[in-house]
């Protein structure tokens, strides 16, 4: 019985530790998102001082909306985790209550027996022994039985203390849930105000059709130039790879193994930087005219100069700059390539081998083309891929 209770307590402790780990990670993300919102609000206030709707104002609002949506999603995730915690605590409390009732029932039966017979039955049991050896055996049995009763008493005390602890945890979780619900509701209201402001800015921007069309044309051209640049870089890299394989046949094996390893980690790659995706992959619909502009990657809004990390082992094959994307790093992972741009600092060099998670540079600031953030793309043989299914869900 005591072993069963111990196993139950251990399982609940392990579940609590795992829930605490999940909670710490979600809380860390929530804190980072709140800080990003604070910074974006400051930037938005600065652009609003001009009293004229501009593309920069719209971009600031769009970033705010994207970050706030990510914050609300994180709130929802935290609330779901709290709901699971509450359910687990309730199940644990029920199990402990049932265990305590069983132990108490056993004690009631024992107390009733002791009340009726006192200790005479134990003495009678000893005196009725047919030999000294049998008397010693019975004495040992009675001693062991007494220890078992003491162990049951301690088990009841342990279970009662654990039940009270779970009840306190349950109360704290419910209070936290109520607080989070209030915060999430307030965040939804702020998001609604931002979306109304976005509609107002869009209406004002429609009067500036010429400048907007020029900006959209530049983005389309930049996307085409990026793919052309990648194609040219990879063509040169293929020549170098052929030369390496001719000099060392094992280079082809290593190249194929790296490709396979990268593919096996689809959906598990770490994110290149902490932050919210403010520009998704694919065709981005312009909120003013509804026109579509190809986006060959994702833009992750970050704190200024946040760390940018390699998502997988590989070799740096290019470091350069482009007007629309800023300073970039291109890393080869066998047949796959990852592209990190809008960087304010670069910590690696061409030809350098890098490891997954290694800091390769710093994200942009307001001085970079895409402001505070990192633009991330994924290619295979020069063909652009959607990086989102390859990154670890969060």
Secondary structure, DSSP 8 states (H G I E B T S, - for coil): -HHHHHHHHHHHHHHHHHHHHHHHHHHHHHHHHHHHHHHHHHHHHHHHTT-S--HHHHHHHHHHHHHHHHHHHHHHHHHHHHHHHHHHHHHHHHHHHHHHHHHHHHHHHHHHHHHHHTTHHHHHHHHT-SSHHHHHHHHHHHHHHHHHHHHHHHHHHHHHHHHHHHHHHHHHHHHHHHHHHHHHHHHHHHHHHHHHHHHHHHHHHGGGHHHHHHHHHHHHHHHHHHHHHHHHHHHHHHHHHHHHHHH-THHHHHHHHHHHHHHHTTTTB--SSSSEEEE-SEEEE-TTT--EEEESSEEEE-STT-EEE-SSSEEEEEEEEETTTEEEEEEEETTEEEEEEEEEEE---TT-EE-TT-EEEEE--TTSTT-SEEEEEEEETTEEE-SGGGB---
